[in-house]
């Protein structure tokens, strides 16, 4: 089987989208479709089925995904072992600002433990922004927030959303609740604002920011309350108030650009994430 076609197939498994697969693999969508057609002909099985507008893997497609991962990992392992080691291994890592003080230090320690002569560049941005940069090949790997039912990337840990405030009661008693939350694409922004609207609770957005430190600063000065992951709150107290909407649980994962030979292999990422889960306490 063609290695490039298998990489495109795994990119679809990861993204669930031919358009995102085409972007990551630097091909046209028609070229990806042709690769998948040839792959189905070679395997002699139907790999996809359509449900509404979405494509899903058949049982044979799921089986092929398992084999394809092993084939690509073996290829990467062979190339790594046979090629001469380079003096510097450049790796571009993306991380949301809200995990920069909790997840990031532990992950960086593990990356340096597994990769010799590592030159690491870190970019901080929101999860949707990092996924866009990943698709365009601007970064190699990224820490992202994913839904609890998602299989994207490699799981690092699970966390829950919490309400935080410097004062346990003062702001909650105001007629119009002051909020400082992440930007609109954040699930905590959506859960907080939509939950309050369903309760017919008046609120005012003091600020929206992609920076957790900026939000914590507003909360510390008692200008607003906020909704974020428990890992992101640092020492700020949790508001346990039944009047506040319930916030969602999340999973934090590490994803890799599927179309690049980065300094870290899939095998190394699996090992790093496995060690992270044992070392890090959410």
C-alpha positions as CSV (number, residue, x, y, z in Angstrom):
1,X,0.0,0.0,0.0
2,X,1.1,3.5,-0.8
3,X,2.6,5.2,2.3
4,X,1.3,8.6,1.2
5,X,-2.2,7.3,0.7
6,X,-2.1,5.7,4.2
7,X,-0.9,9.0,5.7
8,X,-3.9,10.8,4.0
9,X,-6.2,8.1,5.3
10,X,-4.9,8.5,8.9
11,X,-5.3,12.3,8.5
12,X,-9.0,11.8,7.6
13,X,-9.4,9.4,10.6
14,X,-7.9,12.2,12.8
15,X,-9.8,15.1,11.4
16,X,-13.0,13.5,10.1
17,X,-12.8,15.9,7.1
18,X,-11.5,15.5,3.5
19,X,-11.1,19.3,3.4
20,X,-8.9,19.5,6.5
21,X,-7.0,16.4,5.3
22,X,-6.3,18.2,2.0
23,X,-5.1,21.2,3.9
24,X,-2.8,19.2,6.2
25,X,-1.4,17.0,3.4
26,X,-0.9,20.0,1.0
27,X,-3.1,18.4,-1.7
28,X,-6.4,19.3,-3.4
29,X,-9.6,17.7,-2.0
30,X,-10.0,15.8,-5.4
31,X,-6.5,14.4,-5.0
32,X,-7.4,13.1,-1.5
33,X,-10.6,11.6,-2.9
34,X,-8.7,9.8,-5.6
35,X,-6.2,8.4,-3.1
36,X,-9.1,7.1,-1.0
37,X,-10.7,5.5,-4.1
38,X,-7.5,3.8,-5.1
39,X,-7.0,2.6,-1.5
40,X,-10.5,1.1,-1.4
41,X,-9.8,-0.7,-4.7
42,X,-6.5,-2.0,-3.4
43,X,-8.0,-3.3,-0.2
44,X,-11.1,-4.6,-1.9
45,X,-13.4,-3.2,0.8
46,X,-15.6,-0.2,1.4
47,X,-13.8,2.0,3.9
48,X,-16.4,4.8,4.3
49,X,-20.1,5.2,4.5
50,X,-22.1,8.4,4.4
51,X,-24.5,9.6,7.2
52,X,-26.1,12.9,6.3
53,X,-23.3,15.1,5.1
54,X,-20.6,13.3,7.1
55,X,-18.4,10.4,6.2
56,X,-17.7,7.7,8.7
57,X,-15.4,4.6,8.7
58,X,-16.8,1.2,8.1
59,X,-15.7,-1.8,10.2
60,X,-13.1,-2.5,7.5
61,X,-12.0,1.2,7.6
62,X,-11.5,1.0,11.4
63,X,-9.4,-2.2,11.0
64,X,-7.3,-0.5,8.3
65,X,-6.7,2.5,10.5
66,X,-5.1,0.2,13.1
67,X,-2.8,-1.4,10.5
68,X,-2.0,2.0,8.9
69,X,-0.9,3.4,12.3
70,X,1.5,0.5,12.8
71,X,2.9,0.8,9.2
72,X,3.5,4.5,9.5
73,X,5.1,4.1,12.9
74,X,7.4,1.4,11.6
75,X,8.3,3.7,8.6
76,X,9.0,6.6,11.0
77,X,11.0,4.3,13.3
78,X,13.1,2.9,10.3
79,X,13.8,6.4,9.0
80,X,14.8,7.6,12.5
81,X,17.2,4.7,13.0
82,X,18.7,4.8,9.6
83,X,19.3,8.5,9.1
84,X,22.1,10.3,10.7
85,X,21.2,12.3,13.8
86,X,21.0,16.0,13.3
87,X,22.6,18.4,15.8
88,X,19.4,20.2,16.5
89,X,15.8,18.9,16.4
90,X,13.4,21.8,15.9
91,X,9.9,21.4,17.3
92,X,7.1,24.0,17.2
93,X,4.7,23.4,20.1
94,X,1.4,25.2,20.5
95,X,-0.3,25.7,23.9
96,X,-3.4,27.6,25.1
97,X,-2.4,30.3,27.5
98,X,-4.6,28.8,30.2
99,X,-2.4,25.7,30.4
100,X,0.9,27.5,30.2
101,X,1.5,27.3,34.0
102,X,0.1,23.8,34.6
103,X,0.3,21.4,31.6
104,X,3.1,23.0,29.7
105,X,6.0,22.7,32.2
106,X,5.4,19.0,32.7
107,X,5.1,18.3,29.0
108,X,8.3,20.3,28.1
109,X,10.2,18.3,30.7
110,X,9.1,15.0,29.1
111,X,9.8,16.3,25.6
112,X,13.4,17.1,26.5
113,X,13.7,13.7,28.3
114,X,12.7,11.9,25.1
115,X,14.3,14.0,22.5
116,X,18.0,14.8,22.5
117,X,19.3,18.2,21.2
118,X,15.7,19.5,21.1
119,X,15.2,23.1,20.1
120,X,11.7,24.0,21.2
121,X,9.6,26.9,20.1
122,X,6.3,27.6,22.0
123,X,3.3,29.5,20.6
124,X,0.4,30.4,22.9
125,X,-3.1,30.7,21.3
126,X,-6.6,29.3,21.7
127,X,-7.3,25.7,20.7
128,X,-9.2,26.6,17.5
129,X,-6.4,28.9,16.5
130,X,-3.8,26.3,17.2
131,X,-5.7,23.7,15.1
132,X,-5.7,26.1,12.2
133,X,-2.0,26.7,12.6
134,X,-1.5,22.9,12.8
135,X,-3.4,22.4,9.6
136,X,-1.2,25.0,7.8
137,X,2.0,23.4,9.1
138,X,3.0,26.4,11.2
139,X,3.3,24.2,14.3
140,X,4.2,20.5,14.7
141,X,2.2,19.6,17.9
142,X,-0.4,21.3,20.0
143,X,-2.0,21.0,23.4
144,X,-5.8,21.5,22.8
145,X,-9.0,21.3,24.7
146,X,-11.3,18.6,23.2
147,X,-14.8,17.3,23.8
148,X,-15.2,14.4,26.2
149,X,-16.4,12.2,23.4
150,X,-13.6,13.1,21.0
151,X,-10.8,10.8,20.0
152,X,-8.6,13.5,18.5
153,X,-4.9,13.3,19.4
154,X,-3.5,11.7,22.5
155,X,-5.2,12.2,25.9
156,X,-3.1,14.1,28.5
157,X,-5.7,14.5,31.3
158,X,-9.3,15.3,32.1
159,X,-10.6,18.4,33.8
160,X,-13.8,20.2,34.7
161,X,-15.1,23.7,34.3
162,X,-15.4,25.9,37.4
163,X,-16.6,29.4,38.3
164,X,-14.0,31.5,40.1
165,X,-14.2,34.8,42.0
166,X,-12.1,36.8,44.4
167,X,-15.1,37.5,46.6
168,X,-17.4,34.7,47.4
169,X,-20.7,36.7,47.6
170,X,-20.4,40.4,46.6
171,X,-20.5,40.2,42.8
172,X,-23.0,37.3,42.9
173,X,-25.5,39.6,44.6
174,X,-25.4,42.3,41.9
175,X,-28.5,42.7,39.6
176,X,-26.2,42.4,36.6
177,X,-23.5,39.8,37.0
178,X,-20.1,41.0,35.7
179,X,-18.3,38.3,33.6
180,X,-14.7,38.0,32.3
181,X,-14.5,35.0,30.0
182,X,-12.5,33.5,27.2
183,X,-13.4,34.3,23.6
184,X,-16.5,33.1,21.9
185,X,-15.0,29.8,20.5
186,X,-14.2,28.6,24.0
187,X,-16.7,26.1,25.4
188,X,-16.6,27.8,28.8
189,X,-17.7,31.1,27.2
190,X,-20.6,29.3,25.5
191,X,-21.6,27.3,28.6
192,X,-21.4,30.4,30.9
193,X,-23.3,32.9,28.7
194,X,-25.9,30.4,27.3
195,X,-26.5,29.0,30.8
196,X,-27.1,32.4,32.3
197,X,-29.5,33.4,29.4
198,X,-31.5,30.2,30.0
199,X,-31.8,31.2,33.6
200,X,-32.9,34.7,32.5
201,X,-30.0,36.1,34.6
202,X,-28.7,39.5,33.5
203,X,-25.0,39.7,32.9
204,X,-22.4,42.1,31.5
205,X,-19.3,41.0,29.7
206,X,-16.5,43.1,31.3
207,X,-14.0,41.5,28.9
208,X,-13.3,38.6,26.6
209,X,-9.7,37.4,26.3
210,X,-7.6,34.5,25.1
211,X,-5.3,35.1,28.0
212,X,-6.0,33.2,31.3
213,X,-3.7,35.5,33.2
214,X,-5.7,38.6,32.0
215,X,-8.9,37.0,33.2
216,X,-7.4,36.0,36.5
217,X,-6.2,39.6,36.9
218,X,-9.7,41.0,36.5
219,X,-11.1,38.4,39.0
220,X,-8.3,39.1,41.5
221,X,-9.3,42.8,41.5
222,X,-12.9,41.8,42.1
223,X,-14.1,43.3,38.8
224,X,-15.8,40.1,37.5
225,X,-16.2,36.4,38.0
226,X,-15.0,34.0,35.4
227,X,-15.5,30.4,34.0
228,X,-12.5,28.3,33.1
229,X,-10.9,24.9,33.6
230,X,-10.0,24.0,37.2
231,X,-6.4,23.7,36.0
232,X,-6.4,27.3,34.9
233,X,-7.6,29.0,38.0
234,X,-4.3,28.9,39.9
235,X,-5.0,29.8,43.6
236,X,-8.3,31.7,42.9
237,X,-11.2,30.2,44.9
238,X,-14.0,28.2,43.3
239,X,-17.5,29.7,43.5
240,X,-19.9,27.0,44.8
241,X,-23.2,28.7,44.1
242,X,-26.3,26.8,42.9
243,X,-27.4,29.9,41.0
244,X,-24.5,29.6,38.6
245,X,-24.9,27.3,35.5
246,X,-23.1,24.0,35.4
247,X,-19.9,24.1,33.3
248,X,-18.8,21.2,31.1
249,X,-16.1,18.6,31.7
250,X,-13.3,18.7,29.2
251,X,-10.3,16.6,28.0
252,X,-6.9,18.0,27.3
253,X,-5.0,16.3,24.5
254,X,-1.8,16.5,22.4
255,X,-2.3,16.5,18.7
256,X,0.3,16.3,15.9
257,X,0.5,17.6,12.3
258,X,-0.1,14.4,10.3
259,X,1.7,15.6,7.2
260,X,5.1,16.5,8.7
261,X,8.2,14.6,9.9
262,X,8.5,16.5,13.1
263,X,11.2,16.0,15.7
264,X,8.8,13.8,17.7
265,X,7.4,10.6,16.3
266,X,3.9,9.1,17.0
267,X,5.6,6.4,19.1
268,X,7.3,9.0,21.2
269,X,4.1,11.0,21.6
270,X,2.3,8.0,22.9
271,X,5.0,7.3,25.4
272,X,5.2,11.0,26.5
273,X,1.4,11.2,27.0
274,X,1.3,7.9,28.9
275,X,4.1,9.1,31.2
276,X,2.3,12.5,31.6
277,X,-0.9,10.8,32.8
278,X,1.1,9.0,35.5
279,X,3.1,12.0,36.5
280,X,0.5,14.8,36.4
281,X,-2.3,15.1,38.8
282,X,-5.3,17.0,37.5
